[in-house]
Amino acid sequence: MFFTNLFESNLKVKNFAKKVIYYTSTDSTNEDIWELYTKNNEQDIIIITDYQKKGRGRSNNIWFSKPGHSITCSFLLKELFPREQFNLHSILIPVAIIKGVRNFLSIDLSIKWPNDIMYENKKLGGILIESKIKKEAIFNIGLGLNTNENQIDFPCELQGNSISLKEIKGHPIQREPLLASIFNELDLLIDSLNTSTIIESWMNNCSHKDEKVQFLNNQKLIKGVFKYINQKGQAVINYNNEYIEYDGAINIV
């Protein structure tokens, strides 16, 4: 069971996640939070569950989580960057996760474009960001973090390619203060909101800088070299000495 009192006692945020909602199980925290937002216009909320039955990743992929072992939650975040820097919201969240995990567990993780959380080329966490735009955008951010799983807990197709914090540290991890540490780091980043610092932090933890990647450009699958992130939060890829600004999915070659 996720102990919300322990989580809240470690939480020191003022920019978001002011109301904590816990479900023992649910289909999707992302869907739940949209429902509350639509019905009641609630914005500063976070939904945490011990068992997400139909968790989603990017591109409608299924996000696996073992009941009572993972961190699975969704929270709402108001628009922080100008509309022309929309993609920076996807850069901000993994930076906060990297910093929060490092502070709590002294583990150095890495980021795979745009916001997969990795450890030695194995996936440890994923982020799904959805948005609704009226006058301002509101972001629904789903976070899944493998925390106390053993390798045998993962589906066969994920074994060998996934890892948990427990496997890295060699002992169970207390989820509540860990998630609070991540949110506290995000709150500090929001307070300062320095675009250059956020991009620099992302690049310092990138798992594939200057490596070959494959991506779709004008409906054609091509290969290039991942170089950096620009001020708009886009990936900049070198393709035949042409620098292409890109915000879609890429594969590491």
MARZA-212222 format. One record per residue: residue number from 1; residue in one letter; z, x, y of N, C-alpha, C in turn. Coordinates in steps of 0.001 Angstrom, whole numbers. Layout:
 num residu      nz      nx      ny     caz     cax     cay      cz      cx      cy
 NUM      A       Z       X       Y       Z       X       Y       Z       X       Y
...
//
This chain:
 num residu      nz      nx      ny     caz     cax     cay      cz      cx      cy
   1      M       0     838   -1199       0       0       0       0     875    1252
   2      F    -763     458    2241    -810    1153    3522     310     591    4392
   3      F    1211    1462    4861    2380    1024    5619    2064    1063    7118
   4      T    1798    -109    7683    1385    -176    9083    2495     281   10031
   5      N    3765      58    9658    4860     509   10524    4854    2029   10666
   6      L    4604    2723    9570    4548    4180    9596    3341    4643   10406
   7      F    2223    3950   10244    1030    4264   11023    1290    4106   12516
   8      E    1855    2970   12898    2081    2688   14312    3131    3602   14933
   9      S    4096    4052   14137    5120    4951   14674    4554    6329   14999
  10      N    3411    6677   14391    2754    7956   14663    1595    7826   15648
  11      L    1258    6589   15996      88    6325   16840     457    6427   18314
  12      K    -329    7192   19060     -63    7390   20491   -1365    7202   21274
  13      V   -1920    6016   21217   -3202    5750   21890   -3016    4681   22961
  14      K   -3881    4731   23967   -3826    3725   25024   -5206    3146   25352
  15      N   -6259    3734   24758   -7618    3314   25105   -8231    2335   24108
  16      F   -7622    2161   22955   -8178    1285   21912   -7099    1065   20848
  17      A   -7418     261   19820   -6535      55   18653   -5119    -351   19052
  18      K   -5011   -1293   19987   -3685   -1724   20420   -3082   -2789   19505
  19      K   -3925   -3452   18723   -3445   -4456   17774   -3897   -4057   16368
  20      V   -2936   -3889   15470   -3223   -3443   14104   -3121   -4632   13154
  21      I   -4184   -4831   12374   -4224   -5905   11377   -4425   -5274   10007
  22      Y   -3620   -5673    9045   -3712   -5119    7688   -4040   -6218    6681
  23      Y   -5037   -5945    5830   -5362   -6821    4716   -5185   -6042    3411
  24      T   -4528   -6671    2446   -4399   -6029    1147   -5778   -5752     561
  25      S   -6676   -6713     688   -8059   -6536     252   -8964   -7404    1108
  26      T  -10216   -7009    1195  -11208   -7772    1946  -12592   -7315    1521
  27      D  -13599   -8105    1824  -14959   -7694    1492  -15411   -6546    2389
  28      S  -15248   -6720    3700  -15736   -5724    4648  -14923   -5793    5930
  29      T  -14295   -4695    6299  -13536   -4675    7556  -14474   -4801    8760
  30      N  -15703   -4280    8642  -16663   -4431    9741  -16992   -5897    9994
  31      E  -17210   -6640    8924  -17508   -8066    9075  -16296   -8820    9610
  32      D  -15099   -8458    9120  -13879   -9119    9582  -13686   -8937   11083
  33      I  -13918   -7734   11550  -13644   -7448   12964  -14669   -8139   13871
  34      W  -15919   -8248   13414  -16912   -8997   14197  -16510  -10463   14292
  35      E  -15987  -10992   13204  -15583  -12399   13195  -14472  -12649   14214
  36      L  -13480  -11767   14259  -12384  -11916   15216  -12876  -11746   16651
  37      Y  -13786  -10813   16838  -14334  -10567   18175  -15135  -11784   18664
  38      T  -15929  -12354   17775  -16766  -13495   18141  -15935  -14741   18432
  39      K  -14908  -14959   17595  -14100  -16173   17745  -13132  -16092   18923
  40      N  -12449  -14951   19052  -11337  -14853   19998  -11553  -13833   21113
  41      N  -12718  -13170   21084  -13011  -12116   22056  -11957  -11004   22025
  42      E  -11350  -10794   20857  -10385   -9699   20712  -11146   -8372   20653
  43      Q  -10679   -7395   21434  -11415   -6142   21539  -10613   -4914   21110
  44      D   -9355   -4852   21471   -8559   -3656   21165   -7877   -3789   19810
  45      I   -8670   -3980   18769   -8094   -4220   17439   -8610   -3214   16420
  46      I   -7801   -3018   15398   -8184   -2229   14232   -7800   -3021   12995
  47      I   -8688   -3052   12026   -8405   -3698   10741   -8384   -2617    9661
  48      I   -7290   -2587    8914   -7100   -1610    7834   -6945   -2376    6533
  49      T   -7540   -1860    5474   -7377   -2496    4167   -7156   -1445    3085
  50      D   -6459   -1867    2030   -6276    -990     874   -7423   -1112    -110
  51      Y   -8182   -2194     -11   -9279   -2400    -959  -10429   -3106    -267
  52      Q  -11492   -2388     -22  -12700   -2958     575  -13733   -3150    -530
  53      K  -14026   -4410    -833  -14850   -4718   -1997  -16339   -4480   -1755
  54      K  -16781   -4681    -513  -18212   -4571    -215  -18438   -3699    1012
  55      G  -17821   -2519     994  -17985   -1592    2102  -19425   -1124    2227
  56      R  -19882    -957    3474  -21261    -548    3720  -21306     801    4418
  57      G  -22318    1590    4060  -22607    2822    4757  -23871    2664    5566
  58      R  -24419    3789    6028  -25669    3736    6781  -26811    3276    5889
  59      S  -27796    2639    6495  -29008    2177    5797  -28685    1235    4646
  60      N  -27628     412    4826  -27215    -586    3830  -26766      17    2516
  61      N  -26410    1305    2528  -25833    1912    1336  -24433    1346    1093
  62      I  -24008    1347    -168  -22658     894    -514  -21684    2053    -321
  63      W  -20533    1766     311  -19503    2789     465  -18409    2533    -561
  64      F  -18244    3480   -1499  -17238    3344   -2544  -15860    3692   -2003
  65      S  -14856    2901   -2395  -13473    3253   -2087  -12583    2747   -3217
  66      K  -11701    3617   -3708  -10780    3228   -4770   -9563    2550   -4152
  67      P   -9197    1375   -4654   -8077     634   -4062   -6814    1482   -3932
  68      G   -6233    1484   -2736   -4973    2170   -2507   -5070    3673   -2373
  69      H   -6291    4225   -2409   -6459    5677   -2369   -7163    6154   -1105
  70      S   -8115    5375    -615   -8923    5783     531   -8304    5316    1846
  71      I   -8806    5872    2926   -8632    5268    4237   -9884    4445    4504
  72      T   -9720    3148    4658  -10840    2255    4969  -10405    1346    6108
  73      C  -11116    1441    7219  -10737     645    8377  -11931     470    9302
  74      S  -11798    -460   10224  -12771    -658   11292  -12020    -898   12587
  75      F  -12599    -430   13681  -11973    -674   14980  -13056    -849   16033
  76      L  -12695   -1512   17124  -13619   -1756   18212  -13399    -744   19329
  77      L  -14498    -350   19935  -14443     620   21025  -15417     164   22107
  78      K  -14937     119   23329  -15797    -269   24437  -16752     874   24792
  79      E  -17844     512   25425  -18857    1497   25812  -18227    2571   26701
  80      L  -18475    3838   26335  -17870    4960   27039  -18877    5771   27852
  81      F  -20104    5853   27364  -21123    6686   27986  -22194    5812   28634
  82      P  -22914    6345   29613  -24041    5599   30188  -25056    5242   29111
  83      R  -25814    4184   29354  -26734    3663   28343  -27743    4715   27868
  84      E  -28157    5618   28765  -29111    6653   28356  -28470    7705   27441
  85      Q  -27133    7670   27326  -26420    8577   26425  -25761    7798   25285
  86      F  -26390    6700   24919  -25865    5784   23906  -25485    6501   22614
  87      N  -26307    7474   22205  -26089    8150   20921  -24830    9002   20882
  88      L  -24279    9299   22043  -23078   10133   22061  -21881    9456   21404
  89      H  -21907    8134   21285  -20820    7448   20586  -20781    7865   19115
  90      S  -21957    8115   18527  -22020    8555   17134  -21573   10004   16965
  91      I  -21624   10777   18048  -21202   12171   18019  -19694   12281   18211
  92      L  -19153   11412   19052  -17738   11448   19398  -16825   11224   18195
  93      I  -17141   10225   17368  -16229    9818   16295  -16005   10932   15263
  94      P  -17048   11571   14716  -16783   12643   13743  -16024   13821   14337
  95      V  -16229   14101   15622  -15459   15181   16261  -13967   14851   16224
  96      A  -13620   13603   16513  -12217   13187   16463  -11654   13304   15054
  97      I  -12450   12943   14051  -11987   13031   12660  -11734   14482   12272
  98      I  -12675   15356   12608  -12519   16778   12306  -11234   17323   12929
  99      K  -11002   16993   14196   -9821   17475   14903   -8542   16877   14320
 100      G   -8554   15588   14013   -7369   14941   13473   -6969   15467   12118
 101      V   -7949   15671   11241   -7670   16218    9905   -7176   17659   10014
 102      R   -7794   18430   10898   -7374   19828   11073   -5923   19909   11558
 103      N   -5574   19065   12508   -4208   19083   13042   -3176   18675   11998
 104      F   -3530   17698   11171   -2551   17162   10211   -2490   17965    8914
 105      L   -3636   18489    8465   -3699   19115    7151   -4138   20578    7166
 106      S   -4506   21086    8342   -4997   22474    8456   -6203   22711    7546
 107      I   -7103   21740    7511   -8350   21849    6755   -9508   21850    7747
 108      D  -10455   22746    7537  -11659   22778    8359  -12783   22053    7628
 109      L  -13157   20893    8141  -14257   20125    7578  -15508   20395    8404
 110      S  -16619   19822    7988  -17864   19984    8741  -18544   18626    8885
 111      I  -19582   18599    9742  -20291   17357   10050  -21751   17496    9667
 112      K  -22267   16485    9009  -23693   16388    8703  -24283   15271    9566
 113      W  -25407   15561   10191  -26002   14602   11131  -26130   13197   10559
 114      P  -25745   12167   11340  -25078   12322   12632  -23566   12333   12541
 115      N  -23025   11709   11457  -21568   11571   11429  -20965   11521   10028
 116      D  -21611   12161    9057  -20990   12307    7744  -19971   13443    7790
 117      I  -18831   13235    7145  -17781   14242    7099  -17884   14973    5768
 118      M  -18011   16304    5824  -18311   17107    4650  -17256   18202    4434
 119      Y  -17176   18648    3196  -16382   19830    2854  -17152   20616    1804
 120      E  -17588   21800    2175  -18363   22666    1270  -19515   21890     619
 121      N  -20299   21212    1460  -21491   20461    1051  -21192   19248     171
 122      K  -19939   18831     119  -19578   17607    -588  -19097   16575     430
 123      K  -19476   15322     197  -19146   14278    1171  -17699   13824    1019
 124      L  -17008   13800    2148  -15612   13388    2159  -15417   12079    2920
 125      G  -16275   11829    3899  -16104   10612    4678  -17402   10151    5304
 126      G  -17435    8896    5671  -18613    8326    6317  -18219    7379    7424
 127      I  -19134    7190    8356  -18896    6338    9515  -20071    5383    9666
 128      L  -19781    4114    9851  -20805    3116   10133  -20529    2540   11514
 129      I  -21485    2672   12421  -21313    2172   13782  -22334    1068   14048
 130      E  -21817    -101   14385  -22645   -1236   14786  -22285   -1595   16224
 131      S  -23175   -2288   16906  -22900   -2614   18307  -23435   -3987   18669
 132      K  -22791   -4582   19661  -23274   -5795   20314  -23355   -5492   21803
 133      I  -24437   -5892   22419  -24640   -5551   23821  -24770   -6823   24652
 134      K  -23867   -6983   25604  -23972   -8031   26622  -24150   -7300   27945
 135      K  -23194   -7444   28857  -23242   -6611   30061  -22905   -5173   29696
 136      E  -21924   -5042   28811  -21541   -3740   28267  -21642   -3809   26748
 137      A  -21739   -2654   26139  -21782   -2604   24679  -20364   -2548   24120
 138      I  -20190   -3165   22955  -18950   -3032   22199  -19331   -2466   20838
 139      F  -18603   -1449   20398  -18934    -768   19150  -17935   -1135   18067
 140      N  -18459   -1461   16905  -17671   -1734   15713  -17803    -515   14816
 141      I  -16721     240   14690  -16776    1530   14003  -16030    1443   12682
 142      G  -16766    1550   11582  -16172    1543   10258  -15982    2965    9766
 143      L  -14793    3243    9259  -14447    4587    8792  -14001    4546    7340
 144      G  -14632    5360    6519  -14201    5535    5138  -13930    6996    4884
 145      L  -12730    7311    4396  -12336    8705    4190  -11702    8841    2810
 146      N  -12319    9652    1940  -11756    9893     612  -10456   10672     769
 147      T   -9362   10061     359   -8059   10660     646   -7317   11095    -605
 148      N   -7043   10176   -1512   -6223   10517   -2684   -6941   10312   -4017
 149      E   -8261   10289   -3992   -9028   10154   -5230   -9023   11461   -6035
 150      N   -9136   11308   -7346   -9495   12416   -8234  -10984   12299   -8532
 151      Q  -11593   13370   -8988  -13039   13357   -9216  -13447   12251  -10189
 152      I  -12609   11974  -11161  -12936   10951  -12155  -12923    9545  -11548
 153      D  -12288    9387  -10398  -12234    8078   -9741  -13567    7682   -9123
 154      F  -14408    8666   -8795  -15692    8364   -8175  -16687    7859   -9225
 155      P  -17619    6992   -8835  -18687    6589   -9760  -19438    7826  -10259
 156      C  -20017    7720  -11434  -20688    8868  -12058  -21723    9497  -11133
 157      E  -22466    8646  -10397  -23535    9171   -9550  -23006    9939   -8349
 158      L  -21711    9773   -8027  -21122   10477   -6892  -20305   11697   -7292
 159      Q  -19969   11781   -8567  -19161   12909   -9016  -19928   14220   -8833
 160      G  -19246   15205   -8304  -19878   16488   -8024  -20429   16581   -6624
 161      N  -20707   15412   -6016  -21213   15391   -4646  -20194   14840   -3654
 162      S  -19085   14333   -4167  -18024   13788   -3321  -16733   14550   -3574
 163      I  -15826   14464   -2625  -14539   15157   -2748  -13508   14403   -1930
 164      S  -12234   14581   -2249  -11159   13937   -1497  -10240   14995    -889
 165      L   -9456   14578      82   -8494   15489     703   -7441   15953    -302
 166      K   -7068   15067   -1224   -6111   15445   -2262   -6659   16576   -3128
 167      E   -7942   16516   -3453   -8547   17573   -4263   -8576   18901   -3506
 168      I   -8774   18823   -2197   -8821   20045   -1389   -7435   20673   -1267
 169      K   -6435   19850    -981   -5078   20356    -741   -4271   20553   -2019
 170      G   -4625   19827   -3082   -3896   19972   -4342   -2659   19104   -4439
 171      H   -2509   18147   -3526   -1374   17225   -3577   -1744   15942   -2847
 172      P   -1041   14834   -3129   -1341   13562   -2450   -1155   13668    -940
 173      I   -1923   12866    -225   -1909   12882    1230   -1350   11558    1742
 174      Q    -476   11627    2734      71   10423    3348    -980    9869    4322
 175      R   -1495    8708    4020   -2626    8181    4781   -2262    7753    6197
 176      E   -1080    7185    6349    -722    6590    7634    -669    7614    8781
 177      P      87    8705    8655      85    9687    9756   -1240   10415    9901
 178      L   -2001   10523    8829   -3322   11145    8923   -4240   10297    9800
 179      L   -4305    8998    9537   -5164    8135   10348   -4681    8113   11798
 180      A   -3373    8118   12008   -2834    8172   13358   -3248    9458   14060
 181      S   -3250   10568   13348   -3667   11853   13917   -5125   11799   14371
 182      I   -5973   11174   13575   -7387   11026   13935   -7536   10177   15197
 183      F   -6829    9059   15241   -6931    8168   16405   -6344    8815   17659
 184      N   -5265    9581   17490   -4687   10272   18643   -5668   11276   19231
 185      E   -6414   11967   18370   -7419   12909   18850   -8565   12182   19558
 186      L   -8964   11042   19010  -10021   10261   19650   -9572    9797   21034
 187      D   -8325    9379   21150   -7805    8928   22437   -7821   10056   23472
 188      L   -7475   11271   23047   -7509   12422   23951   -8943   12728   24393
 189      L   -9890   12607   23465  -11294   12837   23805  -11793   11792   24803
 190      I  -11354   10551   24622  -11745    9488   25551  -11156    9749   26929
 191      D   -9926   10237   26982   -9282   10518   28264  -10075   11546   29081
 192      S  -10511   12608   28398  -11244   13665   29105  -12727   13345   29222
 193      L  -13293   12810   28155  -14692   12383   28061  -15657   13398   28698
 194      N  -15567   14615   28188  -16434   15694   28650  -17599   15821   27672
 195      T  -18770   15404   28120  -19942   15381   27239  -20235   16750   26638
 196      S  -20224   17774   27461  -20562   19124   26978  -19558   19601   25936
 197      T  -18275   19302   26148  -17239   19711   25195  -17399   18990   23867
 198      I  -17725   17694   23919  -17910   16916   22690  -19099   17450   21896
 199      I  -20203   17714   22583  -21387   18248   21914  -21101   19629   21332
 200      E  -20409   20462   22098  -20071   21805   21614  -19194   21733   20372
 201      S  -18216   20824   20372  -17351   20661   19203  -18142   20199   17994
 202      W  -19077   19265   18211  -19917   18796   17113  -20734   19950   16545
 203      M  -21370   20723   17410  -22208   21836   16963  -21392   22922   16267
 204      N  -20177   23168   16734  -19324   24190   16112  -18938   23814   14692
 205      N  -19015   22508   14379  -18648   22043   13039  -19846   21533   12245
 206      C  -21046   21745   12773  -22267   21291   12097  -22484   22091   10819
 207      S  -22816   21406    9741  -23001   22067    8444  -24428   22565    8243
 208      H  -25346   22290    9184  -26749   22624    8936  -27470   23137   10182
 209      K  -26747   23786   11066  -27392   24370   12246  -28399   25429   11813
 210      D  -29599   25387   12401  -30685   26336   12115  -31177   26253   10668
 211      E  -30918   25137   10014  -31418   24946    8646  -32602   23975    8651
 212      K  -33414   24060    7595  -34577   23182    7482  -34145   21762    7151
 213      V  -34784   20815    7837  -34502   19407    7602  -35815   18647    7489
 214      Q  -35734   17494    6881  -36901   16626    6699  -36628   15308    7421
 215      F  -37628   14809    8155  -37404   13596    8923  -38737   12894    9188
 216      L  -38633   11616    9568  -39825   10827    9873  -40183   10970   11348
 217      N  -41414   11327   11622  -41894   11432   12993  -43256   10749   13072
 218      N  -43333    9680   13878  -44562    8885   13974  -45020    8418   12583
 219      Q  -44033    7938   11800  -44259    7394   10452  -44788    8441    9470
 220      K  -44594    9712    9797  -45005   10793    8911  -43794   11646    8581
 221      L  -43620   11953    7297  -42497   12772    6845  -42822   14245    7068
 222      I  -42045   14902    7937  -42307   16302    8246  -41029   17124    8117
 223      K  -41184   18449    8130  -40052   19355    8030  -39959   20206    9289
 224      G  -38721   20437    9711  -38482   21279   10870  -37140   21964   10728
 225      V  -36677   22571   11810  -35401   23285   11808  -34464   22616   12813
 226      F  -33287   22229   12344  -32291   21580   13195  -31720   22619   14165
 227      K  -31838   22367   15479  -31427   23365   16465  -30122   22998   17180
 228      Y  -30095   21853   17825  -28893   21509   18592  -28927   20026   18956
 229      I  -27889   19573   19657  -27822   18205   20166  -27968   18258   21681
 230      N  -28818   17394   22221  -29011   17388   23673  -27966   16509   24365
 231      Q  -28054   16415   25684  -27064   15677   26468  -27131   14173   26243
 232      K  -28181   13707   25589  -28289   12293   25246  -27694   11987   23867
 233      G  -27251   13033   23168  -26706   12834   21830  -27768   12785   20750
 234      Q  -28961   13258   21062  -30050   13281   20082  -30126   14651   19397
 235      A  -30578   14656   18154  -30859   15915   17472  -32139   16512   18042
 236      V  -32139   17800   18242  -33338   18505   18687  -33804   19384   17527
 237      I  -35038   19109   17054  -35570   19755   15857  -36832   20528   16218
 238      N  -36878   21757   15771  -38040   22618   16022  -39079   22361   14936
 239      Y  -40229   21843   15355  -41332   21599   14433  -42574   22309   14969
 240      N  -42944   23398   14298  -44100   24206   14728  -43996   24590   16206
 241      N  -42798   25068   16570  -42510   25518   17944  -42539   24387   18975
 242      E  -42545   23147   18502  -42396   21986   19384  -40998   21411   19167
 243      Y  -40286   21154   20251  -38930   20639   20130  -38942   19114   20229
 244      I  -38593   18481   19114  -38635   17026   19005  -37226   16469   19148
 245      E  -37041   15493   20034  -35769   14798   20194  -35746   13617   19236
 246      Y  -34681   13534   18450  -34696   12602   17323  -33304   12007   17130
 247      D  -33250   10703   16833  -31940   10083   16593  -31888    9293   15286
 248      G  -32852    9509   14414  -32867    8823   13123  -32192    9639   12025
 249      A  -32395    9197   10794  -31809    9888    9648  -32607   11138    9301
 250      I  -31924   12159    8820  -32588   13376    8356  -32046   13745    6985
 251      N  -32827   14520    6263  -32391   15090    4989  -32403   16606    5106
 252      I  -31364   17223    4561  -31310   18678    4553  -32193   19169    3408
 253      V  -33096   20089    3694  -34047   20572    2670  -33394   21686    1862
//
